[in-house]
């Protein structure tokens, strides 16, 4: 019994630590997607987006290990994440230009799409931490891990929104982070991972940096073009 308690405790500590590390990406997405909404709509989008994302993670947890073995899945997710990063970067200086309800649902859709792209790795990390405990305790640990994600994401995104208002450069850093994560996903896809490790083993960090720069550069270019067209 003492061994089971110790294993449970260590697994729980690992899950909490994984949650703290992995919730940052999601908080960045939520903050970027909701920054142009009115304050009341921001709170609704943050809570709605975080809750829907966690619900999606519960579903993904049932199939995460198998899904990660599918070739090209991470490449598609990486492309989606780059597109979202460029879109959010392009909106950095824009007003929403839509009704509040439309803006709310658009933000929630963006949050869900980005979370779908990023969540598989997150769910697998939590599931791997839970696997260290006894089998009957794993579902409980998995639910605890997913449940802890909600307050962490809500707190993180709320804090980032406040910082973005004071330091707009954080928007650029957030978009770059999405590009960096996309690069990490792409190089670990099952279709190219072995080839990449054999021929370009030392360039995985470089690929992530290139993706981060790509998101910022394209987003800024599209933003400037939009301003010229509107002038």
DRENDO-1510 file (C-alpha; in Angstrom, 1 decimal, always signed):
<recs>
REC; n; res; u; v; w
REC; 1; UNK; +0.0; +0.0; +0.0 .
REC; 2; UNK; +2.8; +2.4; +0.9 .
REC; 3; UNK; +4.5; +1.6; -2.5 .
REC; 4; UNK; +1.2; +2.4; -4.3 .
REC; 5; UNK; +0.9; +5.7; -2.4 .
REC; 6; UNK; +4.4; +6.6; -3.2 .
REC; 7; UNK; +3.9; +5.8; -6.9 .
REC; 8; UNK; +0.7; +7.8; -7.0 .
REC; 9; UNK; +2.4; +10.8; -5.3 .
REC; 10; UNK; +5.3; +10.8; -7.7 .
REC; 11; UNK; +3.0; +10.4; -10.7 .
REC; 12; UNK; +0.9; +13.3; -9.5 .
REC; 13; UNK; +3.9; +15.5; -9.0 .
REC; 14; UNK; +5.0; +14.7; -12.6 .
REC; 15; UNK; +1.5; +15.5; -13.9 .
REC; 16; UNK; +1.4; +18.8; -12.1 .
REC; 17; UNK; +4.8; +19.7; -13.5 .
REC; 18; UNK; +3.8; +18.7; -17.0 .
REC; 19; UNK; +0.7; +20.7; -16.7 .
REC; 20; UNK; +2.6; +23.8; -15.7 .
REC; 21; UNK; +5.1; +23.4; -18.6 .
REC; 22; UNK; +2.5; +22.5; -21.3 .
REC; 23; UNK; -0.3; +24.9; -20.4 .
REC; 24; UNK; +1.8; +27.9; -21.5 .
REC; 25; UNK; +1.3; +27.3; -25.2 .
REC; 26; UNK; -2.4; +27.1; -24.8 .
REC; 27; UNK; -2.5; +30.3; -22.7 .
REC; 28; UNK; -0.6; +32.1; -25.4 .
REC; 29; UNK; -3.1; +31.0; -28.1 .
REC; 30; UNK; -6.1; +32.1; -25.9 .
REC; 31; UNK; -4.6; +35.5; -25.1 .
REC; 32; UNK; -3.7; +36.2; -28.8 .
REC; 33; UNK; -7.2; +35.1; -30.0 .
REC; 34; UNK; -9.1; +37.1; -27.4 .
REC; 35; UNK; -7.1; +40.3; -27.1 .
REC; 36; UNK; -9.4; +42.4; -29.5 .
REC; 37; UNK; -12.6; +41.4; -27.7 .
REC; 38; UNK; -14.3; +43.6; -25.1 .
REC; 39; UNK; -13.5; +42.7; -21.5 .
REC; 40; UNK; -16.7; +40.8; -20.8 .
REC; 41; UNK; -16.4; +38.8; -24.1 .
REC; 42; UNK; -12.7; +38.1; -23.2 .
REC; 43; UNK; -13.7; +36.4; -20.0 .
REC; 44; UNK; -16.4; +34.3; -21.8 .
REC; 45; UNK; -14.0; +33.3; -24.6 .
REC; 46; UNK; -11.2; +32.4; -22.1 .
REC; 47; UNK; -13.5; +30.2; -20.0 .
REC; 48; UNK; -15.4; +28.7; -23.0 .
REC; 49; UNK; -12.3; +28.1; -25.0 .
REC; 50; UNK; -10.4; +26.5; -22.1 .
REC; 51; UNK; -13.3; +24.3; -21.1 .
REC; 52; UNK; -14.0; +23.1; -24.6 .
REC; 53; UNK; -10.3; +22.5; -25.1 .
REC; 54; UNK; -10.1; +20.3; -22.0 .
REC; 55; UNK; -13.2; +18.4; -23.1 .
REC; 56; UNK; -11.5; +17.8; -26.4 .
REC; 57; UNK; -8.4; +16.6; -24.5 .
REC; 58; UNK; -10.4; +14.0; -22.6 .
REC; 59; UNK; -11.6; +12.6; -25.9 .
REC; 60; UNK; -8.1; +12.7; -27.4 .
REC; 61; UNK; -6.7; +10.9; -24.3 .
REC; 62; UNK; -8.5; +7.8; -25.4 .
REC; 63; UNK; -6.7; +7.6; -28.7 .
REC; 64; UNK; -3.6; +9.8; -28.3 .
REC; 65; UNK; -0.9; +7.1; -28.4 .
REC; 66; UNK; -2.4; +5.5; -31.5 .
REC; 67; UNK; -3.0; +8.9; -33.3 .
REC; 68; UNK; +0.6; +10.0; -32.8 .
REC; 69; UNK; +1.8; +7.0; -34.8 .
REC; 70; UNK; -0.2; +8.1; -37.8 .
REC; 71; UNK; +2.1; +9.5; -40.5 .
REC; 72; UNK; +1.7; +13.1; -41.6 .
REC; 73; UNK; -0.7; +13.9; -38.7 .
REC; 74; UNK; +1.9; +16.1; -36.9 .
REC; 75; UNK; +2.9; +17.7; -40.2 .
REC; 76; UNK; -0.8; +18.7; -40.8 .
REC; 77; UNK; -0.9; +20.0; -37.2 .
REC; 78; UNK; +2.3; +22.0; -37.7 .
REC; 79; UNK; +0.9; +23.6; -40.9 .
REC; 80; UNK; -2.3; +24.5; -39.1 .
REC; 81; UNK; -0.4; +26.0; -36.2 .
REC; 82; UNK; +1.7; +28.1; -38.6 .
REC; 83; UNK; -1.4; +29.4; -40.3 .
REC; 84; UNK; -3.0; +30.3; -37.0 .
REC; 85; UNK; +0.1; +32.1; -35.8 .
REC; 86; UNK; +0.3; +34.1; -39.0 .
REC; 87; UNK; -3.4; +34.9; -38.7 .
REC; 88; UNK; -3.1; +36.1; -35.1 .
REC; 89; UNK; +0.1; +38.0; -35.9 .
REC; 90; UNK; -1.7; +39.7; -38.8 .
REC; 91; UNK; -4.4; +40.9; -36.5 .
REC; 92; UNK; -2.0; +42.4; -34.0 .
REC; 93; UNK; -3.0; +46.0; -34.9 .
REC; 94; UNK; -6.5; +45.4; -36.2 .
REC; 95; UNK; -9.9; +45.8; -34.7 .
REC; 96; UNK; -12.2; +42.8; -34.9 .
REC; 97; UNK; -14.6; +44.6; -37.2 .
REC; 98; UNK; -17.4; +42.1; -36.3 .
REC; 99; UNK; -20.2; +41.9; -33.8 .
REC; 100; UNK; -19.4; +40.8; -30.3 .
REC; 101; UNK; -21.0; +37.4; -30.6 .
REC; 102; UNK; -19.3; +36.7; -33.9 .
REC; 103; UNK; -16.0; +37.8; -32.4 .
REC; 104; UNK; -16.5; +35.6; -29.4 .
REC; 105; UNK; -17.2; +32.5; -31.5 .
REC; 106; UNK; -14.4; +33.3; -33.9 .
REC; 107; UNK; -12.0; +33.4; -30.9 .
REC; 108; UNK; -13.3; +30.1; -29.5 .
REC; 109; UNK; -12.9; +28.4; -32.9 .
REC; 110; UNK; -9.3; +29.7; -33.2 .
REC; 111; UNK; -8.6; +28.4; -29.7 .
REC; 112; UNK; -10.0; +25.0; -30.5 .
REC; 113; UNK; -8.1; +24.6; -33.8 .
REC; 114; UNK; -4.8; +25.6; -32.2 .
REC; 115; UNK; -5.4; +23.3; -29.2 .
REC; 116; UNK; -6.3; +20.4; -31.5 .
REC; 117; UNK; -3.0; +20.9; -33.2 .
REC; 118; UNK; -1.0; +21.0; -29.9 .
REC; 119; UNK; -3.0; +18.8; -27.6 .
REC; 120; UNK; -1.8; +15.3; -28.7 .
REC; 121; UNK; +1.7; +15.8; -27.3 .
REC; 122; UNK; +0.3; +17.3; -24.1 .
REC; 123; UNK; -2.2; +14.5; -23.5 .
REC; 124; UNK; +0.5; +11.9; -24.2 .
REC; 125; UNK; +2.9; +13.6; -21.6 .
REC; 126; UNK; +0.1; +13.5; -19.0 .
REC; 127; UNK; -0.8; +9.9; -19.9 .
REC; 128; UNK; +2.9; +8.9; -19.7 .
REC; 129; UNK; +3.2; +10.4; -16.2 .
REC; 130; UNK; +0.1; +8.6; -15.1 .
REC; 131; UNK; +1.4; +5.3; -16.3 .
REC; 132; UNK; +3.9; +5.2; -13.5 .
REC; 133; UNK; +1.1; +4.6; -11.0 .
REC; 134; UNK; -0.9; +1.4; -10.5 .
REC; 135; UNK; -3.4; +0.6; -13.2 .
REC; 136; UNK; -6.5; +1.4; -11.1 .
REC; 137; UNK; -5.2; +4.8; -10.3 .
REC; 138; UNK; -4.3; +5.9; -13.8 .
REC; 139; UNK; -7.7; +7.1; -14.9 .
REC; 140; UNK; -7.9; +9.2; -11.7 .
REC; 141; UNK; -4.5; +10.7; -12.4 .
REC; 142; UNK; -5.4; +11.4; -16.0 .
REC; 143; UNK; -8.6; +13.3; -15.0 .
REC; 144; UNK; -6.6; +15.2; -12.3 .
REC; 145; UNK; -4.1; +16.2; -14.9 .
REC; 146; UNK; -6.7; +17.3; -17.4 .
REC; 147; UNK; -8.7; +19.1; -14.7 .
REC; 148; UNK; -5.6; +21.1; -13.5 .
REC; 149; UNK; -5.1; +22.4; -17.0 .
REC; 150; UNK; -8.2; +24.5; -16.8 .
REC; 151; UNK; -7.2; +26.9; -14.0 .
REC; 152; UNK; -3.6; +27.0; -15.3 .
REC; 153; UNK; -4.7; +28.0; -18.8 .
REC; 154; UNK; -7.3; +30.5; -17.6 .
REC; 155; UNK; -4.9; +32.1; -15.2 .
REC; 156; UNK; -2.0; +32.1; -17.7 .
REC; 157; UNK; -4.1; +33.6; -20.6 .
REC; 158; UNK; -5.6; +36.3; -18.3 .
REC; 159; UNK; -2.2; +37.3; -17.1 .
REC; 160; UNK; -0.9; +37.4; -20.7 .
REC; 161; UNK; -3.8; +39.6; -21.8 .
REC; 162; UNK; -2.8; +42.2; -19.2 .
REC; 163; UNK; +0.8; +42.0; -20.2 .
REC; 164; UNK; +0.0; +42.4; -23.9 .
REC; 165; UNK; -1.9; +45.6; -23.3 .
REC; 166; UNK; +1.2; +47.0; -21.5 .
REC; 167; UNK; +3.9; +45.4; -23.7 .
REC; 168; UNK; +2.6; +44.8; -27.3 .
REC; 169; UNK; +5.9; +43.1; -28.2 .
REC; 170; UNK; +4.6; +40.0; -26.4 .
REC; 171; UNK; +2.1; +39.5; -29.2 .
REC; 172; UNK; +5.0; +39.0; -31.6 .
REC; 173; UNK; +6.7; +36.7; -29.2 .
REC; 174; UNK; +3.5; +34.7; -28.8 .
REC; 175; UNK; +3.1; +34.3; -32.5 .
REC; 176; UNK; +6.8; +33.3; -32.8 .
REC; 177; UNK; +6.2; +30.7; -30.0 .
REC; 178; UNK; +3.4; +29.1; -32.1 .
REC; 179; UNK; +5.8; +28.9; -35.0 .
REC; 180; UNK; +8.5; +27.3; -32.9 .
REC; 181; UNK; +6.1; +24.7; -31.5 .
REC; 182; UNK; +5.0; +23.9; -35.1 .
REC; 183; UNK; +8.6; +23.3; -36.1 .
REC; 184; UNK; +9.0; +20.9; -33.1 .
REC; 185; UNK; +5.9; +19.0; -34.2 .
REC; 186; UNK; +6.9; +18.8; -37.8 .
REC; 187; UNK; +10.4; +17.2; -37.1 .
REC; 188; UNK; +8.8; +14.5; -34.9 .
REC; 189; UNK; +6.2; +13.4; -37.3 .
REC; 190; UNK; +6.1; +9.6; -37.8 .
REC; 191; UNK; +6.5; +10.0; -41.6 .
REC; 192; UNK; +9.8; +11.9; -41.5 .
REC; 193; UNK; +11.2; +11.4; -38.0 .
REC; 194; UNK; +13.6; +8.5; -38.8 .
REC; 195; UNK; +14.9; +10.2; -41.9 .
REC; 196; UNK; +15.3; +13.5; -40.1 .
REC; 197; UNK; +17.2; +11.9; -37.3 .
REC; 198; UNK; +19.5; +10.2; -39.7 .
REC; 199; UNK; +20.2; +13.1; -42.1 .
REC; 200; UNK; +19.4; +16.3; -40.2 .
REC; 201; UNK; +19.7; +15.3; -36.6 .
REC; 202; UNK; +21.4; +18.5; -35.4 .
REC; 203; UNK; +18.9; +20.8; -37.3 .
REC; 204; UNK; +15.7; +20.3; -35.4 .
REC; 205; UNK; +16.2; +23.5; -33.4 .
REC; 206; UNK; +17.0; +25.3; -36.6 .
REC; 207; UNK; +13.8; +24.2; -38.1 .
REC; 208; UNK; +11.8; +25.4; -35.1 .
REC; 209; UNK; +13.6; +28.8; -35.3 .
REC; 210; UNK; +12.9; +29.1; -39.0 .
REC; 211; UNK; +9.2; +28.4; -38.5 .
REC; 212; UNK; +9.1; +31.0; -35.7 .
REC; 213; UNK; +10.7; +33.6; -38.0 .
REC; 214; UNK; +8.4; +32.6; -40.8 .
REC; 215; UNK; +5.2; +33.2; -38.8 .
REC; 216; UNK; +6.4; +36.7; -37.6 .
REC; 217; UNK; +7.7; +37.8; -41.0 .
REC; 218; UNK; +4.6; +36.7; -43.0 .
REC; 219; UNK; +2.3; +38.0; -40.4 .
REC; 220; UNK; +4.0; +41.4; -40.4 .
REC; 221; UNK; +4.1; +41.5; -44.2 .
REC; 222; UNK; +0.3; +40.7; -44.5 .
REC; 223; UNK; -0.4; +43.3; -41.8 .
REC; 224; UNK; +1.5; +46.1; -43.7 .
REC; 225; UNK; -0.2; +45.1; -46.9 .
REC; 226; UNK; -3.6; +45.3; -45.3 .
REC; 227; UNK; -2.9; +48.8; -43.9 .
REC; 228; UNK; -1.8; +49.9; -47.4 .
REC; 229; UNK; -5.0; +48.5; -49.0 .
REC; 230; UNK; -7.1; +50.2; -46.3 .
REC; 231; UNK; -5.4; +53.6; -46.8 .
</recs>
